[in-house]
Amino acid sequence: MIRRQTCPVCEKELPPETGGDSPLFPFCSVRCRQVDLYRWMQGKYAIVDPLDPREIDPEALDPDAGGPRDGGE
């Protein structure tokens, strides 16, 4: 059986009508969305993997390379 997706803040199951096109997705409510933003602003979430310069895509750093970052295709 497939489990429904849960809100990352309160862990309630999301209603079936809440999908990727919902302004609240992946949260169940405006409150949970705001709690998540507050946690980011307080530094409670962090990316802990160190960045290795050899793994960075040079085209992603070059603003003249074109691509999704500057609207080119």
C-alpha positions as CSV (number, residue, x, y, z in Angstrom):
1,M,0.0,0.0,0.0
2,I,1.3,3.5,-0.9
3,R,1.4,5.9,2.0
4,R,0.4,9.5,1.5
5,Q,3.0,12.2,1.7
6,T,3.3,13.9,5.1
7,C,3.9,17.4,6.1
8,P,7.6,17.9,7.0
9,V,6.8,20.0,10.0
10,C,3.8,18.4,11.8
11,E,3.9,15.0,10.0
12,K,0.2,15.0,9.3
13,E,-0.8,13.2,6.1
14,L,-1.5,15.7,3.2
15,P,-5.0,15.6,1.8
16,P,-5.2,14.1,-1.7
17,E,-6.0,17.4,-3.3
18,T,-2.7,18.9,-2.0
19,G,-0.3,18.3,-4.9
20,G,2.8,19.8,-6.5
21,D,0.7,22.6,-7.9
22,S,-0.6,23.7,-4.5
23,P,0.9,26.9,-3.1
24,L,1.2,25.1,0.3
25,F,3.0,22.0,-1.0
26,P,4.8,20.2,0.7
27,F,3.2,21.6,3.8
28,C,-0.3,21.0,5.1
29,S,-1.0,24.6,6.1
30,V,0.2,28.2,6.0
31,R,1.3,27.8,9.7
32,C,3.6,24.8,8.9
33,R,5.1,26.7,5.9
34,Q,5.8,29.7,8.2
35,V,7.3,27.4,10.9
36,D,9.7,25.9,8.3
37,L,10.7,29.4,7.1
38,Y,11.3,30.5,10.7
39,R,13.5,27.4,11.3
40,W,15.6,28.3,8.2
41,M,16.0,31.9,9.4
42,Q,17.1,30.8,12.9
43,G,19.8,28.5,11.4
44,K,18.2,25.3,12.6
45,Y,18.6,23.7,9.2
46,A,22.0,23.4,7.6
47,I,23.7,21.8,4.6
48,V,26.5,19.9,6.3
49,D,28.4,18.4,3.3
50,P,31.5,20.4,2.5
51,L,31.7,21.6,-1.1
52,D,34.6,20.3,-3.1
53,P,35.6,22.8,-5.8
54,R,36.5,19.9,-8.1
55,E,32.9,18.7,-8.0
56,I,31.4,22.1,-8.9
57,D,30.1,22.5,-12.5
58,P,32.1,25.3,-14.1
59,E,29.2,26.2,-16.4
60,A,26.9,26.7,-13.4
61,L,29.3,29.4,-12.1
62,D,29.8,31.1,-15.5
63,P,27.0,33.7,-16.0
64,D,27.9,33.8,-19.8
65,A,27.5,30.1,-20.3
66,G,23.7,30.2,-20.9
67,G,21.3,27.7,-19.4
68,P,18.6,27.6,-16.8
69,R,20.3,30.0,-14.4
70,D,20.1,33.0,-16.7
71,G,17.0,32.0,-18.7
72,G,18.8,30.8,-21.8
73,E,18.1,27.4,-23.2
